[in-house]
Amino acid sequence: MSVRDDILTAIRQSLGAPAKNPGAVSAEAEALAAESALSRPELPLADLVEAFAARLTSVKVVGASIDRIARIEDAPAAVARYCKTHGLGLAIALQPDPELAALDWSGFELHSQIGGDEAIAVAKARWAIAETGTFVFHSGPASPVLLSYLPMHHLCIIEADRILAHLEDYAIAEAGAKPPRNINFITGASGTSDIEGRLVRGAHGPAFLHGLIVDPRPSD
């Protein structure tokens, strides 16, 4: 027995608890895992893209807006449409991601450094979760954390094959990968109802969240 085993045995004896059989412990763990799988909420739609879109745009839950594009190359045009709809200029903080930087942003005024009064930030999420309508961002040189906190309008690009069903699927998808310094789970625009029970947008982050879903499949 190791020193650790000696210590745990002494603790169990002092508490009057008998040592558990390793086989019993393994069986309990398997039962808990099975129960977790059974307790997952059923998604309202079988298609993950549709389920995510429905959750993301639900007024009672997330309250974001979406646009669908067939290719990542269509992102600049979709961003331009959003800016025009909301009466915004074309000055944006663009995530310094090589794939985004390679797109045709003609007509835009781009910068990677984000300011405290930033109007628009465009970034590509690492994952999305259909169950909660959540975008997942990992911090890193190509994904600054402040892009998720400082802009008034946060535009998040997500590819259809990066949409997961449930939150725990994210942990499975990232199993074995080196963890980032920060992980941000973004579910809707920032808001609070602490003051007089009235919903205030942009209380501690973006006031508007817009998803750009890249899905090459033909729409019905």
N, C-alpha and C positions, 0 to 999 in steps of 0.2 A: 504493500500500500504506500501511496505517496503521502507527503506531509499534508497536502490538501485533503486527501481522504481521511486522514487521522483527525483533522480539525472538524470536518463535517460529521464524522462519526461521533465525536465528543459532543458536538452541538445537539445532534439527534438524541443521544443518550440523556443529556441534561434536560431536554424537553420531553422526554418520555416517548418520543416518536420512533417506531421501528424503522430500520433501514428498508428502503423499497427495492424490490427485485428489478434489475435492469430491464428485463423483459416487460414487466408491468409498466415501467416508465415509458418504454417505447410504444406500447399499446395505447397509453393515454395520449401521447403526442400524436399518433396517427388518428385517433378519434377526434382530437381537437382540430386537426387539419381538415378532416372530412366535414366536421360541423361548420367550419368556416366557409367551405365551398358551398354547402347547402344553404347557408345564411346570406349569400350574396343576393342583393336585390335583382330581380329580373328587369332587364332594360325594356323600356316601352316599345322599342323598335329593334328588330333583329339586325338590321344593317348598322354597323358602328358609326359610319359617317352621318347617317340620318339621326341616330340616337344622340350623337354628340351635338349636332346642329340644333336639335329640338331642345336639348338641355341648355345649350348656350344662349338661345334666344328666348327662353322662358322668362316672362316678365316677373313671375313670382319667385323665381329661383336665381337666375344669373342676370338676365336683362341686358345681354350684349347684342350686337348686331353681327351679321355675317355676309360674306360674299363668296361665291364659288368660282374658281378658275380651273381651267384644264391643265395648265402648265405653270411652273414657277416663273417662266418668262413673262407671263401675263400679270405678274404682281404689280409692276409699276403702273399699268393702266388701271388696275383695280384701286390702287392707292390714290391715283388722280381722281377717280370717280368719287371716292369717299371725301376727299378734300373739297371737291366742287359741291357736293351735297351739303356739307357742313359750313360752306363759306370760308374755307381755310386756304391759306397760301400753300405754296409748294416747297417750303423750307422744312426739312425733316431730319431728325436724328436717325441715322441708319445703323443698325447693328453691324459691326465690322466683321461680318461673316463673308468669306470668300465667294460663296455662291450668290449671295445678295449683291455684293459689290460688282459682280460680273454682269448683272442685268443692265438693261438700257434705261437709265434714269434721266434721259434727256428732258429738259424743262424743269427739273427739280434742283433745288439748292440743298446739297447733302453735306452733313457733317457727322462725325462719329462721337465727338465730345458733347455730352448732353448737359444743358443748363437747368437751373432751378425753375425757369419760366418757360420750359420747352412746350411747344404746342403739340407736336406729333412725334412719335417714335415708332419705327417699323422694325420688327424683329421676327426671327424664325424660332418657333418653339421646338424643343427637343421631343416632347411627347404631348399628347392630349388624352384626357380621360373622359369617356362618354358618360359614365355613371354620374359624374358631378359637373360636367361642363368645364373642366379645368385644363389650363395650359401649364406645362412643366418646363421650366428653364433651368439649365445648369450654368453656373457662373464660370467664366474663363476669359482668356484674351479676346475671343471672338464673341463674347456674350456678357457685356458689362451689366452688373446688377442694377445700376441706377436707371437703365432703360425701362425697367418694370415699375419704377416708383415716381419719377419726376415728370413725365409728360402729361398733358391734359388728355390727349387721345393716344391710346396704346393700341397699335395695330399688330396683331399676331398672326403669322403665317404658319400653317400646319399642313403637312402632307397626309393624305388619307391613310396611307399604310403605317403612319405613326400614331394613329388613334387607338387607344387601348380600351377595353371594356370597363374594368374596375380598377380601383386604386391599387390594390395589391398586385395587379398585373404589372404595374410600373416597377415594383421591387424585383419581380421575376425577370422583366426585360433587361434590367440593369445588373443582374446577378453576375458577379465576377469582374465588373468594370470598376475602374478606379474612381472613387467618389470625388465630386467636385468640392470646392470650398463652401459654396452655397447652393442650395436647391430652393427655387421659388415655385410654389404651387399657386397659380393665379386663377381664381374663380370669380369672374365678374369684376366690374369696376369698383373702386374703393367707395365705401359709403358708411354712414353711421346714422343711427336713430336715437342717440343718447340725449340730444337736446330737444325737449318738448315732444319726443316721439315722432319727429318729422325726419324723413329720409333726406340726408344731405349727401350728394355725390361729390367725390373728390376730397374726402375728409383727410385721408392720409395716403393718397396715391392718385392714379389716373381717374378722371371722372367718366371717361368713355372707353369701352373695350370693344374692339372690332376684330372678328376672326376672318381670315382669308384661308379657305379650305382648298387645297390643291388636290383635285380629284380628276384623273384623266378619263374616268368612266363616263359614258354618255348619260345625260340626265333624262328622266322620263318626261 
